Amino acid sequence: MMDLKKRILEARSYVRSRTSLKPDVAIILGTGLGGLAKQITRAVRIPYSEIPHFPVSTVLGHSGQLVLGRLSGKKVVAMDGRSHYYEGYSMQQVTFPLRVMKYLGAKTLIVSNAVGGMNPFYRRGDIVLIADHINLMGDNPLIGPNDDTIGTRFPDMSEPYSRKLLDLAERTAIDLKIKVHRGVFVAVAGPNLETRAEYRFLRGIGADTVGMSTVPEVIVARHMNMQVLGLSVVTDMCLPDALEPADHIEIMKAAQKAEPNLTKLVKEVLRRL
């Protein structure tokens, strides 16, 4: 395999051939949450398929383009859609775009996702600030040779989600009168949704929400010493004793309905950074 640093630099070189903007903040937009990308001004949009070594998303609701421009006065680079482990990509491929965004200049990551809610105090459409996570995906993007110039072999995970950014997001939500929770997110491999017994287990080990992404990117962000803010939109309720069938179209609709509040919150957090 080609050296990771070489692949990162090749991808960065291509992006820089399209724009001179050096972003301060990286944003990853999850299922049904791509509307924020449309609000980026002076934007340069690059399909993933054109960027060397980038994985291409195959999932409905992920448009698959890198967007560089300005949002709330900040220089940003946004992933309008992501790739997932369940699509057949390796963890290293899934997280490669984030490495490129870091090498483009981003020091902060704002990552969003659509999740199932297991906390009975949550409701569909609620926004959850990710306070911590549990990795049950069965893999880790840092397995394999480590390049010490990219990040340390054993990154600390005592604060995967920045407490400073969590507090800022919470204060901002209060000012905007947007209801938010703090919760623990558990990542599973997917692509199937969980059984009643699995939801009971996940809730029993301390998780409030469940999804199939985000944790690999956060691990890699911390490996590169980026500060992380994670936000989830609850798109379906996963209560074992009241479980109803869910499908991807309905999940997307729920995410899109909640998107205006998420967009408003992220834009104001960016303005206050």
URDAUR-V305194 format. One record per pair of residues at least 12 apart in sequence whose C-alpha atoms are under 10 Angstrom apart, sorted by the first residue. I is the first residue (numbers start at 1). GAP is how many residues later the second one is. If there is no record, write none. Layout:
BEGIN
((I:GAP) (I:GAP))
END
This chain:
BEGIN
((3:142) (3:144) (4:88) (4:92) (4:95) (4:141) (4:142) (4:143) (4:146) (5:94) (5:95) (5:98) (5:142) (5:144) (5:145) (7:45) (7:46) (7:47) (7:89) (7:92) (7:93) (8:44) (8:45) (8:46) (8:88) (8:89) (8:90) (8:91) (8:92) (8:93) (8:94) (8:95) (8:96) (9:43) (9:90) (9:91) (9:94) (9:95) (10:41) (10:42) (10:43) (10:90) (11:39) (11:40) (11:41) (11:42) (11:43) (11:85) (11:86) (11:88) (11:89) (11:90) (11:92) (11:93) (12:39) (12:40) (12:85) (12:87) (12:88) (12:89) (12:90) (12:91) (12:92) (13:38) (13:39) (13:87) (13:91) (14:32) (14:36) (14:37) (14:38) (15:29) (15:30) (15:31) (15:35) (15:36) (15:37) (15:51) (15:53) (15:85) (15:86) (15:89) (16:88) (18:26) (18:27) (18:28) (18:50) (19:24) (19:25) (19:26) (19:27) (19:49) (19:50) (20:48) (20:84) (21:22) (21:23) (21:47) (21:48) (21:49) (21:54) (21:55) (21:56) (21:83) (21:84) (22:46) (22:47) (22:53) (22:54) (22:55) (22:79) (22:81) (22:82) (22:83) (22:84) (23:45) (23:46) (23:47) (23:51) (23:52) (23:53) (23:54) (23:55) (23:78) (23:79) (23:80) (23:81) (23:82) (23:83) (23:84) (23:85) (24:50) (24:51) (24:52) (24:53) (24:77) (24:78) (24:80) (24:81) (24:82) (24:83) (24:84) (24:85) (25:45) (25:46) (25:49) (25:50) (25:51) (25:52) (25:53) (25:76) (25:77) (25:79) (25:80) (25:81) (25:82) (25:83) (25:84) (25:85) (25:201) (25:202) (25:203) (25:245) (25:248) (26:41) (26:42) (26:49) (26:50) (26:51) (26:52) (26:53) (26:72) (26:75) (26:76) (26:78) (26:79) (26:80) (26:81) (26:82) (26:83) (26:84) (26:85) (26:200) (26:202) (27:39) (27:40) (27:49) (27:50) (27:51) (27:52) (27:53) (27:71) (27:74) (27:79) (27:81) (27:82) (27:83) (27:84) (27:85) (27:201) (27:202) (27:203) (27:239) (28:38) (28:49) (28:50) (28:51) (28:52) (28:53) (28:54) (28:69) (28:70) (28:81) (28:82) (28:83) (28:84) (28:85) (28:186) (28:189) (28:202) (29:33) (29:49) (29:50) (29:51) (29:52) (29:53) (29:81) (29:82) (29:83) (29:84) (29:85) (29:202) (30:31) (30:32) (30:49) (30:50) (30:51) (30:52) (30:53) (30:81) (30:82) (30:83) (30:84) (30:85) (30:183) (30:184) (30:201) (30:202) (30:203) (30:222) (30:225) (31:28) (31:29) (31:30) (31:31) (31:32) (31:49) (31:50) (31:51) (31:81) (31:82) (31:83) (31:84) (31:202) (31:204) (31:217) (31:220) (31:221) (31:222) (31:224) (31:225) (32:28) (32:29) (32:30) (32:31) (32:48) (32:49) (32:81) (32:82) (32:201) (32:203) (32:216) (32:217) (32:219) (32:220) (32:221) (32:222) (32:223) (32:224) (32:225) (32:226) (32:227) (33:28) (33:29) (33:47) (33:48) (33:79) (33:80) (33:81) (33:200) (33:219) (33:222) (33:223) (33:224) (33:225) (33:226) (33:227) (33:229) (33:230) (34:27) (34:28) (34:29) (34:30) (34:44) (34:45) (34:46) (34:47) (34:78) (34:221) (34:222) (34:225) (34:229) (35:45) (35:221) (35:224) (35:225) (35:227) (35:228) (36:35) (36:42) (36:44) (36:223) (36:224) (36:226) (36:227) (36:228) (36:230) (36:231) (37:28) (37:29) (37:30) (37:31) (37:32) (37:34) (37:40) (37:41) (37:42) (37:43) (37:44) (37:226) (38:29) (38:42) (39:30) (39:31) (39:32) (39:33) (39:224) (39:228) (40:27) (40:28) (40:29) (40:30) (40:31) (40:32) (40:34) (40:35) (40:36) (40:37) (40:38) (41:26) (41:27) (41:28) (41:29) (41:30) (41:31) (41:32) (41:34) (41:35) (42:25) (42:26) (42:27) (42:28) (42:29) (43:23) (43:24) (43:25) (43:26) (43:27) (43:28) (43:33) (43:34) (44:21) (44:22) (44:23) (44:24) (44:25) (44:33) (45:19) (45:20) (45:21) (45:22) (45:23) (45:24) (45:32) (45:33) (45:34) (45:35) (46:18) (46:19) (46:20) (46:21) (46:22) (46:33) (47:16) (47:17) (47:18) (47:19) (47:20) (47:32) (47:33) (48:15) (48:16) (48:17) (48:18) (48:31) (48:32) (48:33) (48:34) (48:49) (49:15) (49:16) (50:15) (51:14) (51:15) (51:46) (53:40) (53:43) (53:44) (54:29) (54:39) (54:40) (54:41) (54:42) (54:43) (54:46) (55:27) (55:28) (55:29) (55:34) (55:35) (55:38) (55:39) (55:40) (55:41) (55:42) (56:25) (56:26) (56:27) (56:28) (56:31) (56:33) (56:37) (56:38) (57:23) (57:24) (57:25) (57:26) (57:27) (57:30) (57:32) (57:37) (58:23) (58:24) (58:25) (58:26) (58:29) (59:22) (59:23) (59:24) (59:25) (59:28) (59:189) (60:21) (60:188) (60:189) (60:192) (61:19) (61:20) (61:21) (61:187) (61:188) (61:191) (61:192) (61:195) (62:17) (62:18) (62:19) (62:20) (62:21) (63:16) (63:17) (63:18) (63:19) (64:15) (64:16) (64:17) (64:18) (64:19) (65:13) (65:14) (65:15) (65:16) (65:17) (66:12) (66:13) (66:14) (66:15) (66:16) (66:31) (66:35) (67:12) (67:13) (71:195) (71:196) (71:197) (71:199) (71:200) (72:194) (72:195) (72:196) (72:197) (72:198) (72:199) (72:200) (72:201) (73:194) (73:197) (73:198) (73:199) (73:200) (74:193) (74:196) (74:197) (74:198) (74:199) (75:30) (75:31) (75:195) (76:25) (76:29) (76:30) (76:32) (76:33) (76:194) (77:21) (77:24) (77:25) (77:27) (77:28) (77:29) (77:32) (78:20) (78:23) (78:31) (78:32) (78:33) (79:18) (79:19) (79:22) (79:32) (82:12) (82:13) (82:15) (82:31) (82:131) (82:132) (83:12) (83:14) (83:130) (84:105) (84:106) (84:107) (84:128) (84:129) (84:130) (84:132) (85:52) (85:54) (85:103) (85:104) (85:105) (85:106) (85:127) (85:128) (85:131) (86:51) (86:102) (86:103) (86:104) (86:105) (86:106) (86:126) (86:127) (87:102) (87:103) (87:104) (90:49) (90:50) (90:51) (91:46) (91:48) (91:49) (91:50) (91:51) (91:52) (91:125) (91:126) (91:129) (92:48) (92:49) (92:50) (92:51) (92:52) (92:124) (92:125) (92:128) (93:48) (94:47) (94:119) (94:120) (94:122) (94:123) (95:46) (95:47) (95:119) (95:120) (95:121) (95:122) (95:123) (95:124) (95:125) (95:126) (96:45) (96:121) (96:124) (97:120) (98:119) (98:120) (98:122) (98:123) (98:126) (99:51) (99:118) (99:121) (99:122) (99:124) (99:125) (102:48) (102:119) (102:122) (102:123) (102:124) (103:47) (103:121) (106:120) (106:121) (107:114) (107:117) (107:118) (107:119) (107:120) (107:121) (108:54) (108:57) (108:113) (108:117) (108:118) (108:119) (108:120) (108:121) (108:165) (109:52) (109:108) (109:109) (109:112) (109:113) (109:117) (109:118) (109:119) (109:120) (109:121) (110:51) (110:55) (110:108) (110:117) (110:118) (110:119) (110:120) (110:121) (110:156) (110:159) (110:160) (111:19) (111:103) (111:104) (111:106) (111:107) (111:117) (111:118) (111:119) (111:120) (111:121) (111:155) (112:15) (112:16) (112:17) (112:18) (112:101) (112:102) (112:117) (112:118) (112:119) (112:120) (112:121) (112:150) (112:154) (113:15) (113:98) (113:99) (113:100) (113:101) (113:117) (113:118) (113:119) (113:120) (113:121) (113:122) (113:142) (114:13) (114:95) (114:96) (114:97) (114:98) (114:99) (114:100) (114:117) (114:118) (114:119) (114:120) (114:121) (114:122) (114:137) (114:138) (114:140) (114:141) (114:142) (115:12) (115:13) (115:70) (115:71) (115:72) (115:93) (115:94) (115:95) (115:96) (115:97) (115:98) (115:116) (115:117) (115:118) (115:119) (115:120) (115:121) (115:122) (115:123) (115:136) (115:140) (116:69) (116:70) (116:77) (116:78) (116:83) (116:92) (116:93) (116:94) (116:95) (116:96) (116:116) (116:117) (116:118) (116:119) (116:120) (116:121) (116:122) (116:123) (116:130) (116:135) (117:66) (117:68) (117:82) (117:86) (117:90) (117:91) (117:92) (117:93) (117:94) (117:115) (117:116) (117:117) (117:118) (117:119) (117:120) (117:121) (117:122) (118:67) (118:81) (118:82) (118:84) (118:85) (118:88) (118:89) (118:90) (118:91) (118:92) (118:116) (118:118) (118:119) (118:120) (118:121) (118:122) (119:64) (119:65) (119:84) (119:87) (119:88) (119:89) (119:90) (119:118) (119:119) (119:120) (120:88) (120:117) (120:118) (120:119) (121:60) (121:87) (122:58) (122:59) (122:86) (122:87) (122:112) (122:114) (122:115) (123:110) (123:111) (123:112) (123:113) (123:114) (124:109) (124:110) (124:111) (124:112) (124:113) (124:127) (124:130) (124:131) (124:133) (124:134) (125:107) (125:108) (125:109) (125:110) (125:111) (125:112) (125:129) (125:130) (125:131) (125:132) (125:133) (125:134) (125:136) (125:137) (126:52) (126:53) (126:54) (126:55) (126:106) (126:107) (126:108) (126:109) (126:128) (126:129) (126:132) (126:135) (126:136) (127:46) (127:51) (127:52) (127:53) (127:54) (127:55) (127:56) (127:104) (127:105) (127:106) (127:107) (127:108) (127:131) (127:132) (127:134) (127:135) (127:138) (128:51) (128:52) (128:53) (128:54) (128:55) (128:56) (128:57) (128:80) (128:81) (128:102) (128:103) (128:104) (128:105) (128:106) (129:32) (129:36) (129:37) (129:38) (129:40) (129:41) (129:51) (129:52) (129:53) (129:54) (129:55) (129:56) (129:100) (129:101) (129:102) (129:103) (129:104) (130:30) (130:31) (130:32) (130:36) (130:51) (130:52) (130:53) (130:54) (130:55) (130:56) (130:78) (130:79) (130:98) (130:99) (130:100) (130:101) (130:102) (131:28) (131:29) (131:30) (131:31) (131:32) (131:35) (131:50) (131:51) (131:52) (131:53) (131:54) (131:98) (131:99) (131:100) (132:25) (132:26) (132:27) (132:28) (132:29) (132:30) (132:50) (132:51) (132:52) (132:53) (132:54) (132:75) (132:83) (132:98) (133:24) (133:27) (133:28) (133:50) (133:51) (133:52) (133:53) (133:54) (133:73) (133:74) (133:75) (133:76) (133:77) (133:81) (133:82) (133:85) (134:50) (134:51) (134:52) (134:53) (134:54) (134:68) (134:71) (134:72) (134:73) (134:76) (134:81) (135:50) (135:51) (135:52) (135:53) (135:54) (135:78) (135:79) (135:80) (135:81) (135:84) (136:50) (136:51) (136:52) (136:53) (136:66) (136:76) (136:79) (137:49) (137:50) (137:51) (137:52) (137:53) (137:75) (137:76) (137:78) (137:79) (138:49) (138:50) (138:51) (139:49) (139:50) (139:77) (140:75) (140:76) (140:79) (140:80) (141:74) (141:75) (141:76) (141:78) (141:79) (141:82) (142:12) (142:13) (142:74) (142:77) (142:78) (142:81) (148:75) (148:76) (149:75) (150:70) (150:73) (150:74) (150:75) (151:69) (151:70) (151:71) (151:72) (151:73) (151:74) (152:70) (152:71) (152:72) (152:73) (153:70) (154:69) (155:64) (155:65) (155:66) (155:67) (155:68) (155:69) (155:70) (156:63) (156:66) (156:67) (156:69) (157:61) (157:62) (157:65) (157:66) (159:63) (159:68) (159:69) (160:55) (160:58) (160:59) (160:61) (160:62) (160:63) (160:65) (160:66) (160:67) (160:68) (160:69) (160:70) (161:57) (161:61) (161:65) (161:66) (161:67) (161:68) (161:69) (162:64) (162:65) (162:66) (162:67) (162:68) (163:64) (163:65) (163:66) (164:63) (164:64) (164:65) (165:62) (165:63) (165:64) (165:65) (165:104) (165:108) (166:16) (166:62) (166:63) (166:64) (166:65) (168:61) (168:100) (168:101) (168:102) (168:104) (168:105) (169:60) (169:61) (169:62) (169:96) (169:97) (169:99) (169:100) (169:101) (169:103) (169:104) (170:12) (170:95) (170:99) (171:98) (172:92) (172:93) (172:94) (172:96) (172:97) (172:100) (173:88) (173:89) (173:91) (173:92) (173:93) (173:95) (173:96) (174:91) (175:90) (175:93) (176:85) (176:88) (176:89) (176:92) (177:84) (177:88) (178:83) (178:84) (178:86) (178:87) (179:82) (180:51) (180:52) (180:53) (180:82) (181:27) (181:50) (181:51) (182:26) (182:49) (182:50) (183:23) (183:24) (183:25) (183:26) (183:48) (183:49) (184:19) (184:22) (184:23) (184:24) (184:25) (184:26) (185:17) (185:21) (185:22) (185:23) (185:24) (185:25) (185:26) (185:29) (185:30) (185:45) (185:46) (185:47) (186:16) (186:17) (186:19) (186:20) (186:21) (186:22) (186:23) (186:24) (186:25) (186:26) (186:27) (186:28) (186:29) (187:15) (187:20) (187:22) (187:23) (187:24) (187:25) (187:26) (187:27) (187:28) (187:29) (188:14) (188:22) (188:23) (188:24) (188:25) (188:27) (189:22) (189:23) (189:24) (190:21) (190:22) (190:23) (191:20) (191:21) (192:20) (193:17) (193:18) (193:19) (193:45) (193:52) (193:53) (193:54) (194:16) (194:17) (194:44) (194:46) (195:43) (195:45) (195:48) (196:42) (196:43) (196:44) (196:45) (196:46) (196:47) (197:43) (198:42) (199:39) (199:40) (199:41) (199:44) (200:38) (200:39) (200:40) (200:41) (203:35) (203:36) (203:37) (208:30) (209:23) (209:24) (209:25) (209:27) (209:28) (209:29) (210:22) (210:24) (210:28) (211:21) (211:23) (214:16) (214:17) (214:18) (215:15) (218:12) (229:37) (229:40) (231:31) (231:34) (231:35) (232:23) (232:30) (233:18) (233:21) (233:22) (233:23) (233:24) (233:25) (233:26) (233:28) (233:29) (234:17) (234:20) (234:21) (234:24) (235:13) (235:15) (235:16) (235:17) (235:18) (235:19) (235:20) (235:21) (235:22) (235:23) (236:14) (236:15) (236:16) (236:18) (236:19))
END
